[in-house]
Amino acid sequence: MGFEKGASLLEDLIEKDGGCAVMDGGFATQLESHGASINDPL
């Protein structure tokens, strides 16, 4: 799965479920393993 396709699927899921997502460490690890860059100063 490419990053753009994965990002689009995630955006669609978040929008469908009310526009909010809670990400835990395990989910972040999975996103990174699929090429997502989540290095963002929150």
N, CA, C and O atoms as a Tinker XYZ file with bonds, in Angstrom:
   168  protein
     1  N      0.852000   -1.170000    0.000000    73     2
     2  CA     0.000000    0.000000    0.000000    64     1     3
     3  C      0.897000    1.232000    0.000000    63     2     4     5
     4  O      1.797000    1.343000    0.832000    81     3
     5  N      0.662000    2.143000   -0.912000    73     3     6
     6  CA     1.420000    3.383000   -0.938000    64     5     7
     7  C      0.934000    4.349000    0.124000    63     6     8     9
     8  O     -0.168000    4.216000    0.657000    81     7
     9  N      1.784000    5.329000    0.422000    73     7    10
    10  CA     1.424000    6.294000    1.465000    64     9    11
    11  C      0.149000    7.044000    1.115000    63    10    12    13
    12  O     -0.730000    7.199000    1.962000    81    11
    13  N      0.039000    7.514000   -0.139000    73    11    14
    14  CA    -1.143000    8.306000   -0.512000    64    13    15
    15  C     -2.425000    7.490000   -0.387000    63    14    16    17
    16  O     -3.443000    7.998000    0.083000    81    15
    17  N     -2.379000    6.230000   -0.803000    73    15    18
    18  CA    -3.570000    5.386000   -0.695000    64    17    19
    19  C     -3.915000    5.147000    0.773000    63    18    20    21
    20  O     -5.081000    5.220000    1.160000    81    19
    21  N     -2.902000    4.862000    1.585000    73    19    22
    22  CA    -3.129000    4.644000    3.012000    64    21    23
    23  C     -3.664000    5.883000    3.696000    63    22    24    25
    24  O     -4.572000    5.806000    4.524000    81    23
    25  N     -3.092000    7.035000    3.345000    73    23    26
    26  CA    -3.548000    8.295000    3.940000    64    25    27
    27  C     -4.995000    8.569000    3.553000    63    26    28    29
    28  O     -5.790000    9.021000    4.377000    81    27
    29  N     -5.330000    8.297000    2.306000    73    27    30
    30  CA    -6.698000    8.517000    1.843000    64    29    31
    31  C     -7.676000    7.606000    2.579000    63    30    32    33
    32  O     -8.755000    8.044000    2.979000    81    31
    33  N     -7.303000    6.342000    2.759000    73    31    34
    34  CA    -8.170000    5.411000    3.482000    64    33    35
    35  C     -8.361000    5.856000    4.921000    63    34    36    37
    36  O     -9.470000    5.796000    5.453000    81    35
    37  N     -7.281000    6.303000    5.553000    73    35    38
    38  CA    -7.366000    6.763000    6.938000    64    37    39
    39  C     -8.222000    8.023000    7.038000    63    38    40    41
    40  O     -9.050000    8.142000    7.941000    81    39
    41  N     -8.023000    8.961000    6.117000    73    39    42
    42  CA    -8.828000   10.184000    6.120000    64    41    43
    43  C    -10.308000    9.858000    5.935000    63    42    44    45
    44  O    -11.164000   10.444000    6.598000    81    43
    45  N    -10.608000    8.927000    5.038000    73    43    46
    46  CA   -12.003000    8.529000    4.811000    64    45    47
    47  C    -12.605000    7.915000    6.068000    63    46    48    49
    48  O    -13.743000    8.221000    6.423000    81    47
    49  N    -11.850000    7.052000    6.742000    73    47    50
    50  CA   -12.336000    6.414000    7.960000    64    49    51
    51  C    -12.596000    7.445000    9.054000    63    50    52    53
    52  O    -13.630000    7.399000    9.721000    81    51
    53  N    -11.664000    8.369000    9.237000    73    51    54
    54  CA   -11.823000    9.399000   10.267000    64    53    55
    55  C    -13.035000   10.274000    9.962000    63    54    56    57
    56  O    -13.829000   10.574000   10.853000    81    55
    57  N    -13.173000   10.683000    8.702000    73    55    58
    58  CA   -14.314000   11.527000    8.331000    64    57    59
    59  C    -15.633000   10.785000    8.545000    63    58    60    61
    60  O    -16.597000   11.362000    9.048000    81    59
    61  N    -15.676000    9.517000    8.166000    73    59    62
    62  CA   -16.891000    8.711000    8.309000    64    61    63
    63  C    -17.300000    8.566000    9.772000    63    62    64    65
    64  O    -18.489000    8.520000   10.087000    81    63
    65  N    -16.321000    8.496000   10.655000    73    63    66
    66  CA   -16.599000    8.256000   12.073000    64    65    67
    67  C    -16.610000    9.520000   12.915000    63    66    68    69
    68  O    -16.418000    9.447000   14.129000    81    67
    69  N    -16.830000   10.671000   12.306000    73    67    70
    70  CA   -17.035000   11.889000   13.068000    64    69    71
    71  C    -15.897000   12.882000   13.060000    63    70    72    73
    72  O    -15.998000   13.926000   13.704000    81    71
    73  N    -14.810000   12.595000   12.350000    73    71    74
    74  CA   -13.739000   13.570000   12.202000    64    73    75
    75  C    -12.700000   13.576000   13.297000    63    74    76    77
    76  O    -11.945000   14.541000   13.421000    81    75
    77  N    -12.641000   12.525000   14.097000    73    75    78
    78  CA   -11.684000   12.488000   15.196000    64    77    79
    79  C    -11.114000   11.080000   15.327000    63    78    80    81
    80  O    -11.831000   10.094000   15.152000    81    79
    81  N     -9.817000   10.990000   15.638000    73    79    82
    82  CA    -9.190000    9.683000   15.852000    64    81    83
    83  C     -8.237000    9.767000   17.027000    63    82    84    85
    84  O     -7.547000   10.769000   17.216000    81    83
    85  N     -8.208000    8.709000   17.808000    73    83    86
    86  CA    -7.253000    8.596000   18.911000    64    85    87
    87  C     -6.202000    7.587000   18.479000    63    86    88    89
    88  O     -6.521000    6.441000   18.163000    81    87
    89  N     -4.947000    8.020000   18.467000    73    87    90
    90  CA    -3.864000    7.140000   18.035000    64    89    91
    91  C     -3.022000    6.745000   19.236000    63    90    92    93
    92  O     -2.567000    7.601000   19.995000    81    91
    93  N     -2.818000    5.448000   19.404000    73    91    94
    94  CA    -1.939000    4.993000   20.471000    64    93    95
    95  C     -0.600000    4.573000   19.870000    63    94    96    97
    96  O     -0.420000    4.620000   18.653000    81    95
    97  N      0.324000    4.168000   20.709000    73    95    98
    98  CA     1.663000    3.803000   20.249000    64    97    99
    99  C      1.678000    2.664000   19.251000    63    98   100   101
   100  O      2.460000    2.684000   18.301000    81    99
   101  N      0.825000    1.671000   19.451000    73    99   102
   102  CA     0.772000    0.542000   18.524000    64   101   103
   103  C      0.300000    0.963000   17.149000    63   102   104   105
   104  O      0.818000    0.490000   16.137000    81   103
   105  N     -0.681000    1.850000   17.107000    73   103   106
   106  CA    -1.188000    2.331000   15.825000    64   105   107
   107  C     -0.126000    3.168000   15.120000    63   106   108   109
   108  O      0.051000    3.066000   13.906000    81   107
   109  N      0.574000    3.990000   15.885000    73   107   110
   110  CA     1.636000    4.813000   15.310000    64   109   111
   111  C      2.728000    3.932000   14.712000    63   110   112   113
   112  O      3.248000    4.229000   13.637000    81   111
   113  N      3.074000    2.857000   15.402000    73   111   114
   114  CA     4.084000    1.929000   14.897000    64   113   115
   115  C      3.635000    1.317000   13.576000    63   114   116   117
   116  O      4.436000    1.193000   12.649000    81   115
   117  N      2.369000    0.935000   13.479000    73   115   118
   118  CA     1.841000    0.375000   12.238000    64   117   119
   119  C      1.880000    1.402000   11.111000    63   118   120   121
   120  O      2.267000    1.076000    9.989000    81   119
   121  N      1.484000    2.638000   11.401000    73   119   122
   122  CA     1.532000    3.680000   10.372000    64   121   123
   123  C      2.953000    3.863000    9.861000    63   122   124   125
   124  O      3.172000    3.959000    8.653000    81   123
   125  N      3.921000    3.913000   10.775000    73   123   126
   126  CA     5.321000    4.074000   10.369000    64   125   127
   127  C      5.807000    2.882000    9.556000    63   126   128   129
   128  O      6.577000    3.055000    8.612000    81   127
   129  N      5.373000    1.683000    9.903000    73   127   130
   130  CA     5.809000    0.496000    9.162000    64   129   131
   131  C      5.282000    0.498000    7.732000    63   130   132   133
   132  O      5.828000   -0.182000    6.863000    81   131
   133  N      4.213000    1.268000    7.489000    73   131   134
   134  CA     3.658000    1.394000    6.141000    64   133   135
   135  C      4.130000    2.667000    5.442000    63   134   136   137
   136  O      3.614000    3.034000    4.387000    81   135
   137  N      5.119000    3.335000    6.042000    73   135   138
   138  CA     5.727000    4.479000    5.378000    64   137   139
   139  C      5.238000    5.843000    5.802000    63   138   140   141
   140  O      5.689000    6.847000    5.251000    81   139
   141  N      4.330000    5.920000    6.763000    73   139   142
   142  CA     3.823000    7.223000    7.204000    64   141   143
   143  C      4.873000    7.933000    8.051000    63   142   144   145
   144  O      5.539000    7.309000    8.878000    81   143
   145  N      5.015000    9.209000    7.845000    73   143   146
   146  CA     5.901000   10.030000    8.664000    64   145   147
   147  C      5.041000   10.748000    9.691000    63   146   148   149
   148  O      4.237000   11.613000    9.346000    81   147
   149  N      5.216000   10.384000   10.950000    73   147   150
   150  CA     4.384000   10.981000   11.997000    64   149   151
   151  C      5.217000   11.818000   12.957000    63   150   152   153
   152  O      4.828000   12.018000   14.108000    81   151
   153  N      6.348000   12.304000   12.492000    73   151   154
   154  CA     7.210000   13.165000   13.308000    64   153   155
   155  C      6.667000   14.584000   13.279000    63   154   156   157
   156  O      7.106000   15.411000   12.480000    81   155
   157  N      5.727000   14.855000   14.139000    73   155   158
   158  CA     5.071000   16.152000   14.179000    64   157   159
   159  C      5.023000   16.627000   15.628000    63   158   160   161
   160  O      4.580000   15.884000   16.504000    81   159
   161  N      5.469000   17.851000   15.891000    73   159   162
   162  CA     5.419000   18.348000   17.275000    64   161   163
   163  C      3.979000   18.688000   17.666000    63   162   164   165
   164  O      3.474000   19.755000   17.318000    81   163
   165  N      3.338000   17.801000   18.372000    73   163   166
   166  CA     1.940000   18.027000   18.748000    64   165   167
   167  C      1.816000   19.025000   19.861000    63   166   168
   168  O      0.706000   19.329000   20.297000    81   167
